[in-house]
């Protein structure tokens, strides 16, 4: 190695910055994503306000629930007793149509459309798969892969000592990865990450048997029940723990 690699920089020298570690990159990405979702300690002092913001308020809840609810209700009401299948074109058409309306509403209001667009793409992709196979339960297949991926990520991160909750909280609160030197924080973030992994695993454990049984009504109903009603309390607990462990700011 030449001396140029180690000598102090002089005027006009350009010193290359070392690339951030994988943990730094992941933590920064997670922290920024959490802040964009509304989990910003600088804006929300209460847990309720933070959770409500992260869910997107009334609009976010409707965007998350209505397309699935419409599909389940219409599919159930149009089930043929002989084939045990509902009207896929009607139920999927209304479901995708609602997602389109929500996306257009965000675009017209010039609000961040990323959540609605993501929901629209997921809804449309699932609808195409269900129409190709002709099976209503296939409308939920993408959700299984999503839950499996998230659950695996949370579980693996906790087992290797770099829990995702810690990475996100560290950068969200301006602490970086210094929390790993604090045993109490490290344990808390590990258990929180394991709890999130358990939530995603529970969804798969309950819903997959219904998928293989072809019970679209029960599957769709439990997907809704195990969605926001479980997500919101888990997010609230996570936020409470993270805020209780964060450095106290002087008034």
C-alpha positions as CSV (number, residue, x, y, z in Angstrom):
1,X,0.0,0.0,0.0
2,X,1.4,3.4,-0.9
3,X,1.9,6.2,1.5
4,X,-0.9,8.2,-0.2
5,X,-3.4,5.8,1.3
6,X,-2.5,6.7,4.9
7,X,-1.1,10.3,4.9
8,X,-3.3,13.2,6.0
9,X,-5.1,15.1,3.3
10,X,-3.6,18.3,2.1
11,X,-5.3,21.2,0.3
12,X,-6.7,19.9,-3.0
13,X,-6.5,16.3,-2.0
14,X,-9.6,14.2,-2.4
15,X,-10.0,11.6,0.4
16,X,-12.4,8.8,-0.5
17,X,-15.0,8.1,2.1
18,X,-15.2,4.5,3.5
19,X,-18.4,2.8,2.4
20,X,-20.9,2.4,5.2
21,X,-21.2,-1.1,6.7
22,X,-24.2,-3.2,5.9
23,X,-25.7,-2.6,9.3
24,X,-25.3,1.2,8.8
25,X,-27.0,1.0,5.4
26,X,-29.9,-1.2,6.5
27,X,-30.4,0.9,9.7
28,X,-30.4,4.2,7.8
29,X,-32.9,2.8,5.2
30,X,-35.2,1.4,8.0
31,X,-35.0,4.6,10.0
32,X,-35.9,6.7,6.9
33,X,-38.7,4.4,6.0
34,X,-40.1,4.6,9.5
35,X,-39.9,8.4,9.5
36,X,-41.7,8.5,6.1
37,X,-44.4,6.3,7.5
38,X,-45.0,8.8,10.3
39,X,-42.9,7.4,13.1
40,X,-41.0,10.5,13.8
41,X,-40.2,11.3,17.5
42,X,-39.8,15.0,16.6
43,X,-43.4,15.2,15.4
44,X,-45.3,12.8,17.7
45,X,-44.9,12.9,21.4
46,X,-47.7,10.4,22.1
47,X,-47.9,6.7,21.1
48,X,-51.4,7.1,19.8
49,X,-50.5,9.9,17.5
50,X,-47.5,8.0,16.2
51,X,-49.5,4.8,15.5
52,X,-52.3,6.7,13.9
53,X,-49.9,8.5,11.6
54,X,-48.1,5.2,10.7
55,X,-51.4,3.7,9.7
56,X,-52.1,6.7,7.5
57,X,-55.2,7.9,9.4
58,X,-58.7,7.2,8.2
59,X,-57.6,7.2,4.5
60,X,-54.8,4.7,5.2
61,X,-57.1,2.4,7.1
62,X,-59.7,2.5,4.3
63,X,-57.0,1.8,1.7
64,X,-55.8,-1.2,3.7
65,X,-59.1,-2.7,4.5
66,X,-61.8,-1.9,1.9
67,X,-60.3,-3.7,-1.2
68,X,-60.0,-7.0,0.8
69,X,-63.3,-6.5,2.5
70,X,-65.1,-5.9,-0.8
71,X,-63.6,-9.0,-2.3
72,X,-64.6,-11.2,0.7
73,X,-68.2,-9.9,0.9
74,X,-68.9,-10.1,-2.9
75,X,-67.2,-13.5,-3.3
76,X,-69.2,-14.9,-0.4
77,X,-72.6,-13.5,-1.6
78,X,-72.1,-14.9,-5.1
79,X,-70.9,-18.4,-4.1
80,X,-72.3,-21.2,-6.3
81,X,-73.3,-24.1,-4.0
82,X,-72.1,-26.6,-6.5
83,X,-68.7,-25.2,-7.4
84,X,-68.2,-23.5,-4.0
85,X,-66.7,-20.6,-6.0
86,X,-68.0,-17.0,-6.1
87,X,-68.0,-14.6,-8.9
88,X,-64.3,-13.8,-9.3
89,X,-64.7,-11.2,-12.0
90,X,-67.2,-9.2,-9.9
91,X,-65.4,-9.5,-6.6
92,X,-61.9,-8.9,-8.0
93,X,-63.1,-6.1,-10.2
94,X,-64.6,-4.1,-7.3
95,X,-61.5,-4.8,-5.2
96,X,-59.1,-3.5,-7.8
97,X,-61.5,-0.7,-8.7
98,X,-61.4,0.6,-5.1
99,X,-57.6,0.4,-5.1
100,X,-57.6,2.5,-8.3
101,X,-59.9,5.1,-6.8
102,X,-57.7,5.4,-3.7
103,X,-54.6,5.9,-5.9
104,X,-56.3,8.5,-8.0
105,X,-57.6,10.3,-4.9
106,X,-54.0,10.6,-3.6
107,X,-52.7,11.8,-7.0
108,X,-55.5,14.5,-7.2
109,X,-54.8,15.6,-3.7
110,X,-51.1,15.7,-4.4
111,X,-50.4,13.6,-1.3
112,X,-47.7,10.9,-1.3
113,X,-49.1,8.1,-3.4
114,X,-46.6,5.4,-2.6
115,X,-48.8,3.5,-0.2
116,X,-51.8,3.6,-2.5
117,X,-49.7,2.6,-5.5
118,X,-48.1,-0.2,-3.6
119,X,-51.5,-1.4,-2.6
120,X,-52.9,-1.1,-6.1
121,X,-50.0,-3.2,-7.6
122,X,-50.4,-5.9,-4.9
123,X,-54.2,-6.0,-5.4
124,X,-53.9,-6.1,-9.2
125,X,-51.2,-8.7,-9.2
126,X,-53.2,-11.0,-6.8
127,X,-56.3,-10.5,-8.9
128,X,-54.5,-11.6,-12.1
129,X,-53.2,-14.7,-10.4
130,X,-56.7,-15.6,-9.1
131,X,-58.3,-15.1,-12.5
132,X,-55.6,-17.2,-14.2
133,X,-56.1,-20.1,-11.8
134,X,-59.8,-19.6,-11.4
135,X,-59.5,-20.0,-7.6
136,X,-60.5,-17.3,-5.2
137,X,-58.0,-18.4,-2.6
138,X,-55.2,-17.5,-4.9
139,X,-56.0,-13.8,-4.4
140,X,-54.2,-14.2,-1.1
141,X,-51.0,-16.0,-2.2
142,X,-48.9,-12.8,-2.5
143,X,-49.7,-12.1,1.2
144,X,-48.3,-15.4,2.2
145,X,-45.0,-14.6,0.6
146,X,-44.9,-11.1,2.1
147,X,-45.6,-12.5,5.6
148,X,-43.0,-15.2,5.1
149,X,-40.3,-12.7,4.0
150,X,-41.0,-10.2,6.8
151,X,-41.1,-12.9,9.4
152,X,-37.9,-14.5,8.2
153,X,-36.1,-11.1,8.2
154,X,-37.1,-10.3,11.7
155,X,-36.3,-13.8,13.0
156,X,-32.9,-14.0,11.3
157,X,-31.9,-10.4,12.4
158,X,-32.7,-11.2,16.0
159,X,-30.8,-14.5,16.0
160,X,-27.6,-13.0,14.5
161,X,-27.6,-10.1,17.1
162,X,-28.7,-7.3,14.7
163,X,-32.4,-7.0,15.3
164,X,-34.3,-5.0,12.8
165,X,-36.1,-3.0,15.4
166,X,-32.8,-1.9,16.9
167,X,-31.4,-0.9,13.5
168,X,-34.5,1.2,12.8
169,X,-34.8,2.7,16.2
170,X,-31.1,3.6,16.4
171,X,-31.2,5.7,13.2
172,X,-34.6,7.0,13.9
173,X,-33.4,8.4,17.3
174,X,-30.0,9.5,16.0
175,X,-28.2,6.8,18.0
176,X,-26.8,4.8,15.0
177,X,-25.7,1.4,16.2
178,X,-24.4,2.5,19.6
179,X,-27.4,0.7,21.2
180,X,-25.6,-2.6,20.8
181,X,-23.3,-1.6,23.7
182,X,-26.3,-1.4,26.0
183,X,-27.3,-4.9,27.1
184,X,-30.8,-3.7,28.1
185,X,-31.5,-2.1,24.7
186,X,-30.1,-5.0,22.8
187,X,-32.3,-7.5,24.6
188,X,-35.4,-5.3,24.3
189,X,-34.9,-4.9,20.5
190,X,-34.2,-8.6,20.1
191,X,-37.4,-9.6,21.9
192,X,-39.4,-7.0,19.9
193,X,-38.0,-8.4,16.6
194,X,-38.9,-11.9,17.7
195,X,-42.4,-10.7,18.6
196,X,-42.9,-9.3,15.1
197,X,-41.6,-12.5,13.6
198,X,-44.1,-14.4,15.7
199,X,-46.9,-12.2,14.4
200,X,-46.1,-12.9,10.8
201,X,-45.7,-16.6,11.6
202,X,-49.1,-16.7,13.3
203,X,-50.7,-15.3,10.2
204,X,-49.2,-18.1,8.1
205,X,-50.1,-20.8,10.6
206,X,-53.7,-19.7,10.8
207,X,-54.3,-18.8,7.1
208,X,-52.4,-21.4,5.2
209,X,-54.6,-24.3,6.3
210,X,-57.7,-22.3,5.1
211,X,-56.0,-21.7,1.8
212,X,-55.4,-25.4,1.2
213,X,-58.9,-26.1,2.3
214,X,-60.2,-23.6,-0.3
215,X,-62.3,-21.7,2.4
216,X,-62.1,-18.2,0.8
217,X,-64.6,-16.6,3.1
218,X,-62.8,-17.7,6.3
219,X,-59.4,-16.9,4.8
220,X,-60.4,-13.4,3.7
221,X,-62.0,-12.7,7.0
222,X,-59.0,-13.8,9.1
223,X,-56.7,-11.9,6.8
224,X,-58.5,-8.7,7.7
225,X,-58.8,-9.6,11.4
226,X,-55.1,-10.4,11.6
227,X,-54.1,-7.3,9.7
228,X,-54.5,-3.9,11.3
229,X,-56.2,-5.1,14.5
230,X,-53.0,-6.9,15.3
231,X,-50.6,-4.6,13.6
232,X,-51.7,-1.5,15.5
233,X,-51.2,-2.9,19.1
234,X,-47.9,-4.4,18.1
235,X,-46.7,-1.1,16.7
236,X,-47.9,0.7,19.8
237,X,-46.0,-1.7,22.1
238,X,-42.9,-1.3,20.0
239,X,-43.1,2.5,20.0
240,X,-43.6,2.6,23.8
241,X,-40.5,0.4,24.4
242,X,-38.4,2.2,21.9
243,X,-39.3,5.6,23.4
244,X,-38.8,4.4,26.9
245,X,-35.2,3.3,26.0
246,X,-34.4,6.5,24.0
247,X,-32.1,9.1,25.6
248,X,-34.1,11.7,27.5
249,X,-34.0,15.2,26.0
250,X,-33.5,18.1,28.3
251,X,-36.4,20.5,28.3
